[in-house]
């Protein structure tokens, strides 16, 4: 029955169930294939190009491949991260940020991966940005001389001498003009953020600074992302999400006009970097190159043939990675979610069974049906989070109940008759899924939300079923930002508010006989008054009372 081993507690005074969280569930992870948008292949990041060579990062090591494609050659093998490789102007050296001595500092090596030397020695992070085209110095960003978290740019020779700070009060990404007399730059860096289509205060613009005149001017005024400027000839290329997806654009210094160059739609153009008249960039985990003169793009076919120990099968103790704990209706088994897998553990024998066996996906939010016949859970093995049900004895394959285009679903709750599942998603909508027909019914949608809680805790997420499976009680926020309790009838398809609207009411639960509804409420009302500067001030405070 594919029972998987469990290390038992040797104490004769503890039952297996009481020792549940003390033991280590052990299972074998199958190899996980890295899949990109363009088929199976390695995920490659932080590319740079010089002539017919491209360097990039894979598995936190730096690799080299021909610009036409082929089998990549690994240049670094250290356990720490090596990132941001940049060719020197003559192509003989590669500067990068490494963690060889624990801290992230600037290092330099030859193009064969040899003669690695540490260049900077500072307790902060020094991140390689590029090279000066004339001085043959490495440009890097650091907060060593700035307050708060503002970045500034520095130059340093490959041997660690000649450190100089650029006269820019705030700068994070940049590229020099061919003669080094000017620099196009971003004041902030946001490449590691997960904010798509961002329009806030950290939105990036491209600036141009003239070292001879000391003048500084803004080149782009788009309220979204304009970042990673690259100076080629009389144009400054940069990436922008003006069309909804990050693509490469070009600013003509003569006409001051901006033109779109690439037109990718499915994936963002990430971390473009120029070398000569070519720009290399990431796209869906693969590498692409753009000819800046012709505007033509092509994918670089890359093969990595080296051993990847991380993708080999191995045994993993997951007792410290438990994220969900549930129980079978009869109390004979525990239901555990750990490290993206769903397990059952027998109370009597302590043996485990892996119900999902999806090492390349995340399985979560597992719940046992009240009749004990099925386990429902969410899995992203299709590419989106979908609801599945599986036999808890592992005799049958899991059945997929939903087919969504995109989104994030969470908080599965079975109806007491085991015929329906309530769940919610990123749109703050509560749904009911009929397990047999797979029909999904929308119950209600929250129009207001708390900004300081995780998505799983946002409304509507505190719903509960009535004992007869005819009603669902839940809470959502109103226009006054006060939580109110509602009851939805599956028979009529209507919701009605049962709170008075004055206080926060939430987490409703039906009594076992279904005649009463219990909920938590903040009902302490403590008005107070005081005289301040000749005026009366009244304050109403709300505390927390259950």
C-alpha positions as CSV (number, residue, x, y, z in Angstrom):
1,X,0.0,0.0,0.0
2,X,3.0,2.3,-0.4
3,X,3.4,3.0,3.3
4,X,6.3,5.3,3.8
5,X,8.6,5.0,6.9
6,X,8.1,7.1,10.0
7,X,10.7,7.4,12.7
8,X,8.9,6.3,15.9
9,X,9.4,7.8,19.4
10,X,10.8,5.0,21.6
11,X,9.1,6.2,24.7
12,X,6.6,3.6,25.9
13,X,4.6,6.3,27.6
14,X,3.6,8.2,24.5
15,X,1.1,7.1,21.9
16,X,2.0,7.6,18.3
17,X,-0.6,10.4,17.9
18,X,0.7,12.3,20.9
19,X,4.2,12.0,19.5
20,X,3.0,13.2,16.1
21,X,4.7,16.5,16.1
22,X,7.9,15.1,17.7
23,X,8.6,12.5,15.1
24,X,10.0,13.0,11.6
25,X,7.9,12.0,8.6
26,X,10.3,10.8,6.0
27,X,9.6,10.5,2.3
28,X,11.5,10.3,-1.0
29,X,11.5,13.2,-3.3
30,X,11.4,12.4,-7.0
31,X,13.6,14.5,-9.4
32,X,12.0,17.8,-10.3
33,X,12.4,19.0,-13.8
34,X,12.8,22.7,-14.2
35,X,10.2,23.8,-16.8
36,X,10.4,27.2,-18.6
37,X,7.9,28.9,-20.8
38,X,9.6,27.3,-23.8
39,X,9.7,23.7,-22.7
40,X,12.0,21.8,-20.4
41,X,15.2,23.5,-19.6
42,X,17.3,25.3,-17.0
43,X,16.2,28.6,-15.4
44,X,18.8,31.2,-16.4
45,X,19.1,34.7,-14.9
46,X,21.4,37.8,-14.7
47,X,22.8,37.4,-18.3
48,X,25.5,39.6,-19.9
49,X,27.0,39.5,-23.4
50,X,30.3,40.4,-25.0
51,X,30.9,39.4,-28.6
52,X,30.2,35.8,-29.1
53,X,30.0,34.9,-25.4
54,X,27.2,35.1,-22.9
55,X,27.5,34.6,-19.1
56,X,24.5,33.9,-16.9
57,X,23.5,32.5,-13.5
58,X,22.0,29.1,-13.0
59,X,21.7,27.5,-9.5
60,X,23.5,30.5,-8.0
61,X,26.6,29.7,-10.0
62,X,28.0,31.6,-13.1
63,X,28.0,29.9,-16.4
64,X,29.3,30.7,-19.9
65,X,27.9,29.8,-23.3
66,X,28.3,30.8,-26.9
67,X,26.0,33.6,-28.0
68,X,24.6,31.2,-30.7
69,X,23.8,28.6,-28.0
70,X,25.2,25.2,-27.1
71,X,26.4,23.4,-24.0
72,X,27.1,25.8,-21.1
73,X,30.3,25.7,-19.1
74,X,30.3,26.3,-15.4
75,X,32.7,29.0,-14.2
76,X,32.0,29.1,-10.4
77,X,31.4,26.2,-8.0
78,X,31.2,27.8,-4.6
79,X,28.3,27.0,-2.2
80,X,27.5,30.7,-1.8
81,X,25.6,32.7,-4.4
82,X,27.4,34.2,-7.3
83,X,25.3,36.8,-9.2
84,X,25.4,39.9,-11.5
85,X,28.3,38.8,-13.8
86,X,29.5,41.6,-16.1
87,X,32.2,41.5,-18.8
88,X,35.0,44.0,-18.7
89,X,35.1,46.4,-21.8
90,X,37.8,44.2,-23.4
91,X,36.1,41.0,-22.5
92,X,39.0,39.5,-20.6
93,X,37.5,39.7,-17.1
94,X,34.1,39.1,-15.4
95,X,33.1,41.1,-12.4
96,X,30.4,39.6,-10.1
97,X,29.0,39.7,-6.7
98,X,29.9,36.7,-4.6
99,X,29.6,35.3,-1.1
100,X,32.9,33.4,-1.0
101,X,33.8,34.9,2.4
102,X,30.2,35.1,3.7
103,X,29.4,38.7,2.8
104,X,28.2,39.9,-0.6
105,X,31.2,41.7,-2.1
106,X,32.6,42.4,-5.6
107,X,34.8,39.8,-7.1
108,X,36.6,39.4,-10.4
109,X,37.8,36.4,-12.4
110,X,39.0,35.7,-15.9
111,X,36.6,34.4,-18.6
112,X,37.6,30.8,-17.8
113,X,36.5,31.0,-14.2
114,X,40.1,31.2,-12.8
115,X,42.0,33.7,-10.7
116,X,39.0,34.7,-8.6
117,X,39.9,37.7,-6.5
118,X,38.0,39.7,-3.9
119,X,37.8,43.4,-4.8
120,X,35.7,45.1,-2.0
121,X,35.7,44.6,1.7
122,X,32.6,46.1,3.3
123,X,30.0,44.7,5.7
124,X,27.2,45.9,3.5
125,X,26.2,44.4,0.1
126,X,28.2,45.5,-2.9
127,X,26.2,44.7,-6.1
128,X,28.0,44.7,-9.4
129,X,26.2,47.0,-12.0
130,X,28.7,47.2,-14.8
131,X,32.0,48.7,-15.9
132,X,33.3,52.2,-16.8
133,X,34.0,52.0,-20.6
134,X,37.2,54.0,-20.4
135,X,38.7,53.7,-16.9
136,X,38.4,49.9,-16.9
137,X,36.8,50.1,-13.4
138,X,34.0,48.0,-12.0
139,X,30.8,49.9,-11.2
140,X,28.8,48.7,-8.2
141,X,26.0,49.9,-6.0
142,X,26.2,50.2,-2.2
143,X,24.7,51.9,0.8
144,X,28.0,52.3,2.5
145,X,27.9,56.2,2.3
146,X,24.2,56.8,2.4
147,X,21.6,57.1,5.1
148,X,18.6,54.8,5.3
149,X,18.4,52.4,2.3
150,X,19.4,54.8,-0.5
151,X,21.9,53.4,-3.0
152,X,24.9,55.1,-4.5
153,X,27.2,54.1,-7.3
154,X,30.9,53.5,-6.9
155,X,33.9,52.6,-9.2
156,X,36.8,50.4,-8.2
157,X,39.7,48.9,-10.1
158,X,39.8,45.1,-10.5
159,X,42.8,45.0,-8.0
160,X,40.7,46.8,-5.4
161,X,42.4,50.2,-5.7
162,X,41.1,53.6,-6.8
163,X,37.7,53.5,-5.1
164,X,35.6,56.5,-6.1
165,X,32.0,57.5,-5.5
166,X,30.0,58.9,-8.4
167,X,28.5,62.4,-7.8
168,X,24.9,61.2,-7.8
169,X,23.0,61.6,-4.5
170,X,20.9,58.5,-5.3
171,X,21.5,55.9,-8.0
172,X,21.1,52.1,-8.3
173,X,21.3,51.0,-11.9
174,X,23.3,52.8,-14.7
175,X,25.1,52.6,-17.9
176,X,27.8,55.1,-19.2
177,X,27.9,56.7,-22.6
178,X,30.5,55.2,-24.8
179,X,33.1,57.9,-23.9
180,X,32.2,57.9,-20.2
181,X,31.3,61.5,-20.1
182,X,27.6,60.9,-19.3
183,X,25.6,58.3,-17.5
184,X,22.0,57.1,-17.8
185,X,20.7,55.8,-14.5
186,X,17.8,54.8,-12.3
187,X,17.7,56.2,-8.8
188,X,16.1,53.1,-7.3
189,X,16.3,49.4,-8.0
190,X,13.2,47.2,-7.9
191,X,14.2,44.1,-10.0
192,X,13.8,41.8,-7.0
193,X,10.4,43.0,-6.0
194,X,7.3,41.1,-7.0
195,X,5.3,44.2,-7.8
196,X,3.9,43.9,-11.3
197,X,2.5,47.0,-13.1
198,X,3.6,49.1,-10.2
199,X,2.6,52.8,-10.1
200,X,3.7,53.9,-6.6
201,X,6.4,56.1,-5.2
202,X,9.2,53.7,-6.1
203,X,8.3,53.6,-9.8
204,X,11.6,54.0,-11.7
205,X,12.5,56.7,-14.3
206,X,15.6,57.0,-16.5
207,X,17.8,60.1,-15.7
208,X,20.8,61.5,-17.6
209,X,23.7,63.0,-15.8
210,X,26.5,65.0,-17.5
211,X,29.8,64.8,-15.6
212,X,31.3,67.8,-17.4
213,X,28.5,70.2,-16.8
214,X,27.1,68.6,-13.7
215,X,23.6,68.8,-15.1
216,X,21.0,66.2,-14.3
217,X,17.7,65.7,-16.2
218,X,14.9,63.2,-16.3
219,X,14.4,61.4,-19.7
220,X,11.3,59.4,-19.0
221,X,8.0,60.5,-17.3
222,X,5.9,57.3,-17.5
223,X,4.2,56.6,-14.1
224,X,5.1,52.9,-14.2
225,X,8.4,51.1,-14.7
226,X,11.3,52.5,-16.8
227,X,14.5,50.7,-15.7
228,X,17.9,49.3,-16.5
229,X,19.1,51.8,-19.0
230,X,21.6,50.6,-21.7
231,X,23.5,53.1,-23.8
232,X,24.1,52.0,-27.4
233,X,25.1,54.6,-30.0
234,X,22.8,57.6,-29.9
235,X,20.0,55.7,-28.1
236,X,19.3,54.6,-24.5
237,X,17.5,51.3,-24.3
238,X,15.5,50.4,-21.2
239,X,12.8,48.0,-20.1
240,X,9.3,49.3,-19.4
241,X,5.8,48.0,-18.8
242,X,4.1,50.7,-20.8
243,X,2.1,48.1,-22.8
244,X,1.3,46.0,-19.7
245,X,4.3,43.7,-20.0
246,X,7.9,44.5,-19.5
247,X,9.5,45.0,-22.9
248,X,12.5,46.8,-24.3
249,X,12.1,50.4,-25.5
250,X,14.6,52.9,-27.0
251,X,15.0,56.6,-26.2
252,X,16.5,58.5,-29.2
253,X,18.8,61.3,-27.8
254,X,18.5,63.3,-31.0
255,X,14.7,63.3,-31.4
256,X,13.8,62.6,-27.8
257,X,11.3,60.1,-29.0
258,X,10.6,56.7,-27.3
259,X,9.9,53.6,-29.5
260,X,9.0,50.1,-28.5
261,X,11.5,47.5,-29.6
262,X,10.4,44.1,-28.3
263,X,6.8,42.9,-28.2
264,X,6.7,39.9,-25.9
265,X,3.2,39.3,-24.4
266,X,3.3,36.2,-22.2
267,X,6.4,36.9,-20.0
268,X,8.3,40.0,-18.9
269,X,11.7,40.9,-20.3
270,X,13.9,40.6,-17.2
271,X,17.4,42.0,-16.4
272,X,18.5,43.1,-19.9
273,X,22.2,43.8,-20.3
274,X,24.0,45.2,-23.3
275,X,27.3,44.4,-25.0
276,X,28.3,46.1,-28.2
277,X,25.1,46.3,-30.3
278,X,23.5,43.3,-28.6
279,X,21.2,43.1,-25.6
280,X,20.7,39.8,-23.8
281,X,17.8,39.3,-21.5
282,X,15.7,36.7,-19.5
283,X,12.3,35.6,-20.8
284,X,10.4,32.9,-18.9
285,X,13.6,31.4,-17.6
286,X,15.3,31.3,-21.0
287,X,17.9,33.6,-22.6
288,X,17.1,35.8,-25.6
289,X,19.3,38.3,-27.5
290,X,18.3,41.5,-29.3
291,X,20.2,43.1,-32.2
292,X,19.9,46.8,-31.4
293,X,20.5,47.8,-35.0
294,X,17.9,45.5,-36.7
295,X,15.5,45.1,-33.8
296,X,15.5,41.3,-34.4
297,X,15.3,38.9,-31.4
298,X,16.1,35.3,-31.0
299,X,16.2,32.7,-28.3
300,X,19.6,31.3,-27.3
301,X,19.3,27.5,-27.0
302,X,21.3,26.5,-23.9
303,X,22.0,23.0,-22.5
304,X,23.4,22.4,-19.0
305,X,24.9,18.9,-18.8
306,X,26.5,19.0,-15.3
307,X,25.3,17.1,-12.3
308,X,22.6,18.9,-10.2
309,X,22.6,17.3,-6.8
310,X,19.5,19.3,-5.8
311,X,17.3,17.5,-8.3
312,X,18.3,13.9,-7.4
313,X,16.0,11.9,-5.2
314,X,16.7,12.1,-1.5
315,X,15.2,11.4,1.9
316,X,13.8,14.4,3.7
317,X,12.7,14.8,7.3
318,X,9.6,17.0,7.2
319,X,8.6,17.2,10.9
320,X,9.9,20.7,11.0
321,X,8.0,21.7,7.8
322,X,4.5,20.9,8.9
323,X,2.1,23.6,7.7
324,X,-1.4,22.0,8.3
325,X,-2.7,19.5,10.7
326,X,-6.1,17.9,10.5
327,X,-7.8,14.7,11.7
328,X,-10.0,12.0,10.2
329,X,-13.7,12.1,11.4
330,X,-13.2,8.9,13.5
331,X,-9.9,10.1,15.0
332,X,-7.9,7.1,13.6
333,X,-5.6,9.1,11.4
334,X,-4.0,12.5,11.2
335,X,-3.9,14.5,8.0
336,X,-0.6,16.4,7.6
337,X,0.6,18.9,5.0
338,X,4.3,19.2,5.0
339,X,6.7,20.6,2.4
340,X,4.0,20.7,-0.3
341,X,2.8,17.1,0.2
342,X,-0.3,15.6,1.9
343,X,0.1,12.7,4.3
344,X,-2.0,10.5,6.5
345,X,-0.6,9.1,9.7
346,X,-2.1,6.2,11.5
347,X,-2.8,6.6,15.2
348,X,-2.3,3.0,16.0
349,X,0.8,2.1,13.9
350,X,2.3,5.5,13.2
351,X,2.8,4.6,9.5
352,X,2.5,7.3,6.9
353,X,1.0,7.4,3.4
354,X,1.8,10.2,0.9
355,X,-1.6,10.9,-0.8
356,X,-0.4,13.4,-3.4
357,X,3.2,12.5,-4.5
358,X,3.7,15.8,-6.4
359,X,7.3,16.8,-5.7
360,X,7.2,19.3,-8.5
361,X,4.1,21.1,-7.2
362,X,2.7,22.6,-4.0
363,X,-0.2,20.8,-2.3
364,X,-1.9,22.6,0.5
365,X,-5.1,23.2,2.6
366,X,-6.0,19.5,2.9
367,X,-9.3,18.7,4.7
368,X,-11.0,15.4,5.4
369,X,-14.6,15.1,4.4
370,X,-17.0,14.6,7.3
371,X,-18.0,11.1,6.0
372,X,-14.3,10.1,5.9
373,X,-14.4,9.0,2.3
374,X,-12.4,11.8,0.7
375,X,-9.7,14.3,1.3
376,X,-9.9,17.6,-0.5
377,X,-6.8,19.8,-1.2
378,X,-5.4,22.5,-3.4
379,X,-2.5,21.8,-5.8
380,X,-0.8,23.9,-8.4
381,X,0.5,21.0,-10.4
382,X,-1.5,22.2,-13.4
383,X,0.1,25.6,-13.2
384,X,-2.8,27.2,-11.3
385,X,-4.2,26.3,-7.9
386,X,-7.1,23.8,-8.4
387,X,-9.2,21.7,-6.0
388,X,-8.7,18.0,-6.0
389,X,-10.2,15.1,-4.0
390,X,-8.5,11.9,-3.3
391,X,-9.2,8.5,-1.6
392,X,-7.6,8.7,1.8
393,X,-6.5,5.0,1.4
394,X,-4.6,5.8,-1.7
395,X,-6.5,3.3,-3.8
396,X,-7.5,5.7,-6.5
397,X,-5.9,8.6,-8.4
398,X,-6.8,12.2,-7.3
399,X,-9.7,13.8,-9.2
400,X,-9.5,17.4,-10.3
401,X,-12.7,19.3,-9.6
402,X,-11.9,22.8,-11.0
403,X,-10.4,24.4,-14.0
404,X,-9.3,28.0,-13.6
405,X,-7.3,30.3,-15.8
406,X,-5.5,32.0,-13.1
407,X,-5.7,33.2,-9.4
408,X,-5.1,32.0,-5.9
409,X,-7.6,29.8,-4.0
410,X,-7.5,28.9,-0.3
411,X,-9.4,27.8,2.8
412,X,-11.4,24.7,1.8
413,X,-14.3,23.8,4.1
414,X,-16.6,20.7,3.5
415,X,-20.3,20.9,4.1
416,X,-21.5,18.5,6.9
417,X,-23.1,16.2,4.3
418,X,-19.8,15.9,2.4
419,X,-21.4,17.0,-0.9
420,X,-20.1,20.5,-1.2
421,X,-16.9,22.5,-0.6
422,X,-16.7,26.2,0.2
423,X,-13.6,28.1,-0.8
424,X,-12.5,31.6,-1.6
425,X,-9.9,33.3,-3.9
426,X,-7.8,36.4,-4.4
427,X,-10.9,38.4,-5.6
428,X,-12.3,38.1,-2.0
429,X,-15.2,36.0,-3.4
430,X,-16.7,33.1,-1.5
431,X,-17.8,30.1,-3.6
432,X,-19.5,26.8,-3.1
433,X,-18.4,23.8,-5.2
434,X,-20.7,20.8,-5.8
435,X,-18.3,17.8,-5.6
436,X,-20.4,15.6,-7.9
437,X,-21.4,18.0,-10.6
438,X,-18.4,20.3,-10.3
439,X,-20.7,23.3,-10.5
440,X,-19.4,26.4,-8.8
441,X,-21.8,29.0,-7.2
442,X,-20.7,32.5,-6.2
443,X,-22.0,33.3,-2.7
444,X,-20.8,36.8,-2.0
445,X,-17.8,39.2,-2.6
446,X,-16.1,41.5,-0.1
447,X,-15.7,45.0,-1.4
448,X,-13.3,46.1,1.4
449,X,-10.3,44.4,2.9
450,X,-7.6,44.8,5.6
451,X,-4.2,45.6,4.1
452,X,-2.1,44.3,7.0
453,X,-3.1,40.6,6.9
454,X,-2.1,37.7,4.6
455,X,-4.3,36.8,1.6
456,X,-5.5,33.7,3.4
457,X,-6.9,35.8,6.2
458,X,-8.6,38.5,4.1
459,X,-12.4,38.5,3.7
460,X,-14.2,36.3,3.0
461,X,-12.3,33.6,4.9
462,X,-14.1,32.9,8.2
463,X,-17.1,31.0,6.9
464,X,-18.8,28.0,8.5
465,X,-21.5,25.6,7.5
466,X,-24.8,25.0,9.3
467,X,-25.2,21.4,10.6
468,X,-27.8,20.6,7.9
469,X,-25.6,22.0,5.1
470,X,-28.3,24.5,4.1
471,X,-26.6,27.7,5.2
472,X,-23.2,29.3,5.3
473,X,-22.3,32.0,7.9
474,X,-19.5,34.4,7.2
475,X,-18.2,37.9,7.9
476,X,-17.1,40.7,5.5
477,X,-16.2,44.4,5.9
478,X,-18.6,47.1,5.1
479,X,-18.1,50.7,3.9
480,X,-17.3,51.9,7.4
481,X,-14.5,49.3,7.6
482,X,-16.5,47.3,10.2
483,X,-16.9,43.5,9.9
484,X,-20.5,42.2,9.8
485,X,-21.9,38.7,9.9
486,X,-24.0,37.4,7.1
487,X,-25.9,34.1,6.5
488,X,-26.3,32.7,3.0
489,X,-29.1,30.3,2.0
490,X,-28.1,27.6,-0.5
491,X,-31.8,27.1,-1.3
492,X,-32.7,30.7,-2.1
493,X,-29.3,31.9,-3.1
494,X,-29.7,35.0,-1.0
495,X,-27.6,36.5,1.8
496,X,-28.8,38.6,4.7
497,X,-26.9,40.6,7.3
498,X,-27.5,39.5,10.9
499,X,-25.1,42.0,12.6
500,X,-26.3,45.4,13.8
501,X,-23.5,47.3,11.9
502,X,-22.1,49.1,15.0
503,X,-19.3,46.8,16.0
504,X,-16.8,44.3,14.6
505,X,-18.5,40.9,14.4
506,X,-16.6,38.0,12.9
507,X,-15.8,34.3,13.0
508,X,-19.4,33.0,13.1
509,X,-20.0,29.3,14.0
510,X,-23.4,27.5,14.2
511,X,-24.4,25.6,17.3
512,X,-24.5,21.8,16.9
513,X,-28.3,21.9,16.6
514,X,-28.2,24.8,14.2
515,X,-30.5,27.0,16.2
516,X,-28.0,29.5,17.3
517,X,-25.0,31.4,15.8
518,X,-22.0,32.2,17.9
519,X,-19.5,34.8,16.8
520,X,-16.7,37.0,18.2
521,X,-17.5,40.7,18.6
522,X,-15.6,43.9,19.7
523,X,-18.3,45.4,21.9
524,X,-16.6,47.5,24.5
525,X,-17.8,51.1,24.1
526,X,-15.9,53.6,26.3
527,X,-16.7,57.2,25.4
528,X,-14.6,59.8,27.1
529,X,-14.4,63.6,27.0
530,X,-11.7,66.2,27.7
531,X,-11.2,69.9,27.4
532,X,-8.3,70.9,25.2
533,X,-7.5,74.5,24.2
534,X,-11.0,75.6,25.2
535,X,-12.7,73.0,23.0
536,X,-14.6,69.9,23.9
537,X,-13.2,66.7,22.4
538,X,-15.1,63.4,22.4
539,X,-13.4,60.1,21.7
540,X,-15.0,56.7,21.2
541,X,-12.6,53.7,21.7
542,X,-13.2,50.1,20.7
543,X,-11.4,47.4,22.5
544,X,-11.5,43.6,22.0
545,X,-14.1,41.6,23.9
546,X,-15.1,38.1,22.9
